[in-house]
Amino acid sequence: MFFQLIKKILTSGPKRLTRDKKSFPVAKDTPYQLVTADRQFDPGESIKTITCVVIEYFSMDYARFKDFILKYKLYHIPFWLCYHLVWLTINIGGLSEVYDYLRFSDTSPKFYFYVVFQLIAVYFNLYYLIPKLLHVGRYFVYILAVLGTILICNAFITSGYFFATLTSGRTLFELFGVYPHQVSQIYFVWALPSTVASMTLAMSIKLGKNWLQTEKRRLRLEKENLETELKYLKSQINPHFLFNTINSIFALIHKNPDLASESLVNFSDLLRYQIYECNDEKTALDKELDFIENFIDLEKLRLDQGHTEMQFDIQDHTTCKQSIAPFILIPFIENAFKHVSKGKERHNFIRMTLETTNRSLQLHIENSKSWDDQASKEQPKSSGLGLKNVGRRLNLLYPGSHSLRIMDESDRFSVILKLEW
């Protein structure tokens, strides 16, 4: 297309291009406005036209040119030229010797046979044998096909030595120091190792590239699945928490309206934190501890404090800013309030110790249980949803950096959790 355009410039008559209030010569069928000039053909002006068209052509078609290079893998050419020139430099000497060899030596034709037929073998393997045989699991057929490709292309490379004798008019012994009956030495000792090395290098790069792409794709999908699962688990925890809290306030409305009003204020603070401040994967530790204290105060209001011992000790010894997954501790505290034993005939209690340092967090919480196990058996399966979700979240967010111990005894339920930052 480009050369046809240049030809039209030289053979079209005196045409001119008008663009941005400027005029300069151009050929027909270009995307510019053409104006006929009543003057004779000027060769110098046509040269200027060609220069302008060349600049415009390559500037407008740079993206298409880049796509063409990438589509047909033309960027491989410099790589293979450098690869073969490096080996030639090692065998011959410096760059000046390589230049003299390629231009003046009678043995240089065999070098081009190496380049051409090794590239044929390499790309036949990369873009036909690997997709058609290796990727579909036909390993034995693939190995045979690769061996056959190497042997056939190696035979053509060996013929390059004999081609050099035809182009130079000299004998094989004069050029390479071997006789024609010693062709096996050329084939197996000289040509074959080089061909195998080229095939091995190309396969290593191709398979390594495919492995990296597959690994990146796997990691991306794993990350997307992890984020999806975490969002799903968190979406289950939040309504679960809201449901229990609303039930607590509803129970207070009939018992003590003033306390219910106070609970609504605390509840609004909890909602504000839940909606606006804990949407990220991690939240500030001090904010989470404040949320836990408000949550405990809210839960205390619905219990009979005269018959339930409640001890809550929160010790924050951190000297630097730490972060924690939001709502990771709430299900354990919520579970203690929900399933604490009730009744005046026995000792009911909830005890919690939460200690944080610059290196770890440790939570120990236990609550008394009812002697009647029938109630727990009749609970719906959804009652343990909070603990199941938080256990799964711990495995996803703190793999290898947490320990969780749950003890379900006849008269008490205990949880010991340790997180490392």
VMD Tcl script that draws the C-alpha trace (Angstrom):
set ca {
  {0.00 0.00 0.00}
  {2.77 2.40 0.97}
  {4.79 1.83 -2.21}
  {1.64 2.17 -4.35}
  {1.08 5.55 -2.71}
  {4.63 6.69 -3.59}
  {4.13 5.50 -7.16}
  {0.95 7.56 -7.48}
  {2.81 10.64 -6.29}
  {5.41 10.28 -9.01}
  {2.92 9.52 -11.77}
  {-0.05 11.73 -10.82}
  {0.35 15.25 -12.21}
  {0.59 18.49 -10.35}
  {-1.70 17.99 -7.38}
  {-1.53 19.92 -4.15}
  {-2.73 19.27 -0.63}
  {-4.59 21.84 1.44}
  {-4.48 21.27 5.22}
  {-4.60 23.83 8.03}
  {-4.43 26.68 5.48}
  {-1.15 25.29 4.10}
  {-0.51 23.66 0.73}
  {2.00 21.04 -0.30}
  {2.00 18.38 -3.05}
  {0.35 15.03 -2.48}
  {-0.87 12.10 -4.54}
  {-4.41 11.15 -5.40}
  {-6.63 9.03 -3.18}
  {-5.15 10.43 0.05}
  {-7.42 11.51 2.92}
  {-6.74 15.19 2.21}
  {-8.41 17.84 0.04}
  {-6.83 17.85 -3.44}
  {-6.49 21.05 -5.46}
  {-5.31 21.14 -9.11}
  {-2.42 23.51 -9.78}
  {-1.87 24.99 -13.20}
  {1.84 24.47 -13.37}
  {4.33 21.89 -14.66}
  {5.54 18.83 -12.74}
  {8.44 19.73 -10.42}
  {10.69 16.78 -9.33}
  {11.94 18.71 -6.30}
  {8.41 19.31 -5.16}
  {7.60 15.63 -5.57}
  {10.51 14.76 -3.28}
  {9.04 17.04 -0.64}
  {5.69 15.34 -1.20}
  {7.20 11.92 -0.68}
  {8.87 13.10 2.54}
  {5.60 14.50 3.89}
  {3.67 11.37 2.97}
  {6.27 9.11 4.59}
  {6.06 11.09 7.84}
  {2.26 11.14 7.78}
  {2.03 7.47 6.86}
  {4.17 6.22 9.71}
  {2.80 8.66 12.28}
  {-0.82 7.73 11.53}
  {-0.13 3.99 11.23}
  {2.20 3.56 14.21}
  {-0.44 1.68 16.18}
  {-1.19 -0.56 13.22}
  {2.55 -1.11 12.70}
  {2.95 -2.07 16.37}
  {0.04 -4.49 16.14}
  {1.59 -6.00 13.04}
  {4.90 -6.55 14.87}
  {3.16 -8.18 17.83}
  {0.78 -10.27 15.75}
  {3.47 -11.90 13.61}
  {6.08 -12.11 16.41}
  {8.58 -10.05 14.42}
  {10.27 -8.96 17.64}
  {11.66 -12.51 17.78}
  {13.98 -11.74 14.85}
  {16.45 -9.55 16.81}
  {16.57 -12.15 19.57}
  {17.54 -15.00 17.29}
  {20.00 -12.87 15.35}
  {21.72 -11.96 18.61}
  {21.65 -15.59 19.75}
  {23.42 -16.87 16.65}
  {25.81 -13.92 16.46}
  {26.87 -14.53 20.06}
  {27.78 -18.13 19.29}
  {29.52 -17.06 16.09}
  {31.51 -14.47 18.02}
  {32.54 -17.07 20.61}
  {33.75 -19.46 17.88}
  {35.45 -16.89 15.61}
  {36.52 -13.91 17.68}
  {35.52 -10.25 17.77}
  {32.82 -8.45 15.85}
  {35.21 -7.42 13.07}
  {36.10 -11.09 12.47}
  {32.40 -11.97 12.41}
  {31.75 -9.24 9.84}
  {34.60 -10.44 7.62}
  {33.41 -14.04 7.98}
  {29.83 -13.30 6.97}
  {30.85 -11.11 4.04}
  {33.98 -12.72 2.61}
  {34.31 -16.29 3.94}
  {33.44 -19.18 1.62}
  {32.05 -21.11 4.59}
  {29.48 -18.48 5.59}
  {26.53 -20.08 3.68}
  {26.37 -22.89 6.23}
  {25.78 -20.24 8.95}
  {22.58 -19.13 7.20}
  {21.46 -22.75 6.99}
  {21.85 -22.97 10.76}
  {19.78 -19.82 11.30}
  {16.97 -20.62 8.85}
  {16.38 -24.29 9.57}
  {16.78 -24.01 13.34}
  {14.14 -21.27 13.30}
  {11.88 -23.51 11.21}
  {12.29 -26.33 13.73}
  {11.78 -24.02 16.71}
  {8.58 -22.38 15.49}
  {7.12 -25.58 14.11}
  {7.51 -26.98 17.61}
  {6.23 -23.87 19.44}
  {3.18 -23.09 17.34}
  {2.14 -26.49 16.02}
  {3.50 -29.44 18.01}
  {3.02 -27.97 21.49}
  {-0.60 -26.76 20.98}
  {-1.66 -29.81 18.94}
  {0.07 -32.56 20.91}
  {1.61 -31.47 24.22}
  {-1.34 -29.38 25.48}
  {-3.84 -32.15 24.70}
  {-1.85 -34.81 26.57}
  {-0.42 -36.78 23.62}
  {3.03 -36.86 25.21}
  {4.50 -39.90 23.47}
  {3.46 -38.67 20.02}
  {4.83 -35.23 20.89}
  {8.25 -36.64 21.84}
  {8.44 -38.60 18.59}
  {7.38 -35.53 16.60}
  {10.03 -33.33 18.27}
  {12.75 -35.89 17.65}
  {11.69 -36.22 14.02}
  {11.67 -32.42 13.60}
  {15.17 -32.13 15.04}
  {16.56 -34.91 12.84}
  {14.98 -33.60 9.63}
  {16.01 -29.97 10.19}
  {19.47 -31.13 11.22}
  {19.78 -32.91 7.87}
  {19.04 -29.64 6.04}
  {21.62 -27.86 8.19}
  {24.18 -30.50 7.26}
  {23.42 -29.89 3.59}
  {24.53 -26.30 4.14}
  {28.14 -27.53 4.37}
  {27.84 -29.10 0.92}
  {26.06 -26.01 -0.42}
  {29.10 -23.96 0.64}
  {31.34 -26.19 -1.52}
  {29.07 -25.53 -4.54}
  {29.06 -21.75 -4.11}
  {32.83 -21.52 -3.49}
  {34.08 -24.16 -5.95}
  {36.24 -25.71 -3.24}
  {36.16 -29.15 -1.69}
  {34.61 -30.08 1.64}
  {38.04 -30.86 3.05}
  {39.45 -27.49 1.97}
  {36.63 -25.63 3.66}
  {35.93 -27.65 6.81}
  {38.72 -30.25 7.11}
  {36.50 -33.31 6.66}
  {35.83 -35.65 3.78}
  {32.37 -36.37 2.33}
  {32.28 -39.86 3.88}
  {32.65 -38.16 7.30}
  {29.22 -36.58 7.03}
  {28.19 -38.27 10.30}
  {30.67 -36.05 12.12}
  {29.06 -32.96 10.63}
  {25.57 -34.25 11.43}
  {26.02 -35.57 14.98}
  {29.02 -33.65 16.33}
  {28.70 -30.20 14.77}
  {25.07 -29.61 13.79}
  {22.99 -31.72 16.19}
  {24.13 -30.16 19.52}
  {23.45 -26.67 18.18}
  {19.98 -27.64 16.97}
  {19.09 -29.32 20.26}
  {20.33 -26.27 22.18}
  {18.13 -23.94 20.11}
  {15.07 -26.15 20.55}
  {15.68 -26.48 24.29}
  {16.11 -22.72 24.76}
  {12.93 -21.93 22.82}
  {10.90 -24.59 24.65}
  {12.16 -23.35 28.02}
  {11.14 -19.78 27.25}
  {7.75 -20.81 25.84}
  {6.83 -23.22 28.63}
  {8.15 -20.80 31.26}
  {6.03 -18.02 29.79}
  {2.96 -20.29 29.69}
  {3.55 -21.31 33.31}
  {3.84 -17.68 34.43}
  {0.63 -16.76 32.59}
  {-1.18 -19.75 34.08}
  {0.11 -18.92 37.56}
  {-0.96 -15.28 37.25}
  {-4.39 -16.38 36.06}
  {-4.67 -18.86 38.94}
  {-3.64 -16.25 41.51}
  {-6.06 -13.72 40.06}
  {-8.94 -16.20 40.16}
  {-7.95 -17.27 43.67}
  {-7.92 -13.66 44.82}
  {-11.29 -12.99 43.20}
  {-12.77 -16.11 44.80}
  {-11.30 -15.14 48.17}
  {-12.73 -11.63 47.97}
  {-16.11 -13.02 46.91}
  {-16.15 -15.51 49.78}
  {-15.11 -12.89 52.33}
  {-17.86 -10.54 51.14}
  {-20.35 -13.38 51.35}
  {-19.30 -14.32 54.89}
  {-19.35 -10.71 56.04}
  {-22.77 -10.18 54.47}
  {-24.00 -13.09 56.59}
  {-22.39 -11.79 59.81}
  {-23.82 -8.29 59.59}
  {-27.55 -9.25 59.34}
  {-26.96 -11.91 61.99}
  {-25.59 -9.27 64.37}
  {-28.36 -6.79 63.54}
  {-31.07 -9.38 64.09}
  {-29.88 -10.21 67.61}
  {-29.35 -6.57 68.56}
  {-32.84 -5.53 67.43}
  {-34.29 -8.41 69.44}
  {-32.44 -7.14 72.51}
  {-33.86 -3.62 72.13}
  {-37.33 -4.98 71.48}
  {-37.17 -6.91 74.78}
  {-36.21 -3.73 76.65}
  {-39.08 -1.61 75.30}
  {-41.65 -3.25 77.60}
  {-39.34 -3.64 80.61}
  {-37.69 -0.22 80.75}
  {-38.42 2.42 78.07}
  {-35.62 4.69 79.33}
  {-33.07 1.93 78.96}
  {-34.50 1.11 75.54}
  {-33.97 4.74 74.51}
  {-30.38 4.58 75.74}
  {-29.93 1.33 73.83}
  {-31.14 2.97 70.64}
  {-28.46 5.66 71.01}
  {-25.78 3.01 71.42}
  {-27.28 1.04 68.59}
  {-27.09 4.05 66.27}
  {-23.38 4.34 67.09}
  {-22.91 0.68 66.28}
  {-24.72 1.05 62.97}
  {-22.67 4.11 62.06}
  {-19.49 2.14 62.61}
  {-20.84 -0.87 60.75}
  {-22.04 1.06 57.71}
  {-19.39 3.73 57.28}
  {-16.19 2.64 59.03}
  {-15.70 -1.09 58.55}
  {-16.15 -1.65 54.84}
  {-12.45 -2.37 54.25}
  {-10.69 -5.66 54.83}
  {-9.03 -4.27 57.99}
  {-10.10 -1.55 60.43}
  {-8.25 0.32 63.18}
  {-7.87 -1.73 66.36}
  {-8.89 1.12 68.68}
  {-12.15 1.63 66.76}
  {-12.92 -2.07 66.92}
  {-12.29 -2.10 70.68}
  {-14.65 0.88 71.13}
  {-17.26 -0.99 69.12}
  {-16.84 -4.06 71.35}
  {-17.30 -1.98 74.50}
  {-20.48 -0.40 73.12}
  {-21.73 -3.79 72.07}
  {-21.12 -5.23 75.56}
  {-22.91 -2.28 77.18}
  {-25.86 -2.86 74.89}
  {-26.01 -6.58 75.62}
  {-25.77 -6.01 79.37}
  {-29.08 -4.16 79.35}
  {-31.10 -7.23 78.42}
  {-29.62 -9.54 81.08}
  {-30.66 -9.93 84.70}
  {-27.53 -8.47 86.23}
  {-28.67 -9.47 89.71}
  {-28.37 -13.15 88.86}
  {-25.59 -13.05 86.25}
  {-21.96 -12.38 87.03}
  {-20.36 -10.32 84.24}
  {-16.64 -9.58 84.10}
  {-15.17 -7.79 81.11}
  {-11.52 -6.77 81.09}
  {-10.14 -5.06 77.98}
  {-6.43 -4.21 78.16}
  {-4.88 -2.38 75.23}
  {-1.07 -2.36 75.56}
  {-0.32 -1.40 71.96}
  {2.05 1.53 71.37}
  {1.69 1.64 67.60}
  {-1.28 1.62 65.28}
  {-2.65 -1.86 64.62}
  {-5.48 -3.06 62.44}
  {-7.84 -6.00 62.65}
  {-10.53 -7.59 60.51}
  {-13.87 -6.01 61.48}
  {-16.38 -8.14 63.42}
  {-13.85 -10.94 63.87}
  {-14.35 -11.02 67.66}
  {-18.03 -10.07 67.93}
  {-19.47 -13.56 67.18}
  {-17.67 -15.05 70.22}
  {-18.95 -12.29 72.53}
  {-22.41 -12.47 70.99}
  {-22.49 -16.24 71.43}
  {-21.66 -15.89 75.13}
  {-24.57 -13.48 75.74}
  {-26.97 -15.52 73.68}
  {-26.31 -18.91 75.29}
  {-25.46 -17.95 78.87}
  {-27.46 -19.94 81.37}
  {-30.49 -18.27 82.95}
  {-32.15 -19.05 86.23}
  {-31.97 -18.11 89.89}
  {-31.17 -21.59 91.13}
  {-27.59 -21.66 89.79}
  {-24.57 -19.45 89.26}
  {-24.68 -17.71 85.85}
  {-21.64 -15.92 84.53}
  {-19.90 -14.38 81.52}
  {-16.18 -13.69 81.86}
  {-14.05 -12.10 79.20}
  {-10.42 -11.02 79.04}
  {-9.16 -9.23 75.93}
  {-5.52 -8.23 75.82}
  {-3.68 -6.60 72.91}
  {0.04 -5.95 72.43}
  {2.20 -4.79 69.53}
  {2.60 -8.40 68.42}
  {-0.66 -10.19 69.17}
  {-4.22 -10.20 70.44}
  {-5.56 -12.74 72.91}
  {-9.23 -13.27 73.77}
  {-10.49 -15.58 76.48}
  {-14.23 -15.73 77.01}
  {-16.41 -18.25 78.80}
  {-20.03 -18.46 79.82}
  {-22.12 -20.79 81.93}
  {-24.48 -23.22 80.23}
  {-27.89 -24.50 81.17}
  {-28.15 -27.97 82.68}
  {-30.91 -28.75 80.23}
  {-29.26 -29.83 76.98}
  {-32.59 -30.36 75.26}
  {-32.85 -26.66 74.41}
  {-29.57 -26.73 72.56}
  {-30.62 -29.79 70.60}
  {-33.82 -28.11 69.47}
  {-32.04 -24.97 68.26}
  {-32.19 -24.42 64.50}
  {-29.06 -24.99 62.48}
  {-28.74 -21.27 61.81}
  {-27.92 -20.62 65.49}
  {-24.28 -21.58 64.96}
  {-23.90 -19.54 61.80}
  {-21.87 -16.80 63.49}
  {-19.18 -19.14 64.87}
  {-18.94 -21.09 61.62}
  {-18.50 -17.91 59.62}
  {-15.91 -16.41 61.92}
  {-13.92 -19.65 61.87}
  {-13.89 -19.57 58.10}
  {-12.92 -15.89 58.07}
  {-10.02 -16.58 60.43}
  {-8.71 -19.26 58.06}
  {-8.93 -16.86 55.11}
  {-7.62 -13.68 56.74}
  {-5.11 -15.06 59.24}
  {-3.75 -18.28 57.72}
  {-1.00 -19.67 59.91}
  {-1.11 -16.69 62.28}
  {-3.99 -17.55 64.56}
  {-5.02 -20.26 67.00}
  {-8.60 -20.97 68.03}
  {-9.59 -23.33 70.80}
  {-13.26 -23.96 71.58}
  {-14.22 -26.03 74.63}
  {-17.83 -27.12 74.99}
  {-18.18 -28.65 78.46}
  {-21.25 -29.75 80.34}
  {-21.56 -26.59 82.43}
  {-19.64 -23.97 80.45}
  {-18.57 -22.89 77.00}
  {-15.08 -21.42 76.54}
  {-13.20 -19.81 73.65}
  {-9.50 -18.96 73.52}
  {-8.39 -17.03 70.45}
  {-4.93 -15.69 69.66}
  {-4.12 -13.52 66.65}
  {-0.68 -12.42 65.53}
  {-0.38 -9.16 63.63}
}
mol new
graphics top color blue
foreach p $ca { graphics top sphere $p radius 0.5 }
foreach p [lrange $ca 0 end-1] q [lrange $ca 1 end] { graphics top cylinder $p $q radius 0.2 }
display resetview
